Amino acid sequence: MKKHVNIPIFIPHLGCPHDCVFCNQRKISGRAHADFSSVEDEIVRALKTVKDGQTAQIAYFGGSFTGIDREDMIYLLGVAKKYVDRGKVESIRLSTRPDYIDGEILDILKEYGVGTVELGIQSMSDKVLDICGRGHTAQCSARACRLIKEYGFELIGQMMTGLPGAEYEDDVMTARTIAMMCDGARIYPTVVFCDTELCEMAKRGEYAVPGEEELVCRTVGALREFAMAKKPVIRVGLQSSDGVLDERNVYSKTYHPAIGEICYSRLYREIIEEKIPRGEKDIVVVVGKREISKAVGQHGANREYLKNKFGLHSIKFEGDESHSDFEVTIHTRENKSET
Ligand code: SF4
């Protein structure tokens, strides 16, 4: 399978009249303003880094792309479309809000070579959406998802775990619903940025900031839903950028750079625990070829944990091309019988 790369162009907060309590786009993208005049240069520069055999998409991320000034949106789509038409990139990818999706917008996106829409769903609980000041309902997200799929776009649902008002069950229900409606997902464990309403809520004691373990637990619960539905989660956690990594932008250590890795490994650990044949002392765990490091865990943490918990003499991890993500088969060393 060809490796896919995105050429990310950030359009932070442009045209967005909303103020979601958790959002500080300037801090998330690490930039104060988008500069349209530099977009084409950015694309050309990034294209040089795309290697032979890789597929690429120009990805307008950061804000609510289909909510920006129509002329600006069409200009940006036009710039990117040139590279689609020349065969330099496969298509365009963009992120937007559910309430900025309708037939007219989707007609434009089709015409300009958009292939993938990433939709900021965040939660499928109306209570959570309301507390977060999102300004749309879960029903609005469901309608947008249906429409995007009817038009034949690839659809990635973005959700957050640990939002104010969200119980564990809300996060899991959101994941289950997105897994049904979308082709894949990104999961963002909530990070509390300074200068946001969420930060003020935390300071006032109206939002109990989830600790790392709670966020991991919620995110693993969400990940499990996608794993069961065999829908890929293309990312867990915010991407590193100078803005995010600058601790002055984040309130009270709520950014855990390795949270994605920790969550993937934790889910593997749970699945393996459920499948280990009791009483066996020497086992072989078979997972997807590219999944071994996640299954073994950071610094072999899962290996050690499982050895200790089940009193194993040996545990070996093997990769197999035919295993999908989070598919685990366990052999016992003696007879290779499957469990
Ligand atoms: S809609 Fe998006 S860009 Fe606008 S405030 Fe909410 S999270 Fe930020």
Residues whose N, C-alpha, C, O or C-beta is under 5 A from the ligand:
A	BS01	SF4	H13 C16 H18 D19 C20 C23 Q25 G62 G63 S64
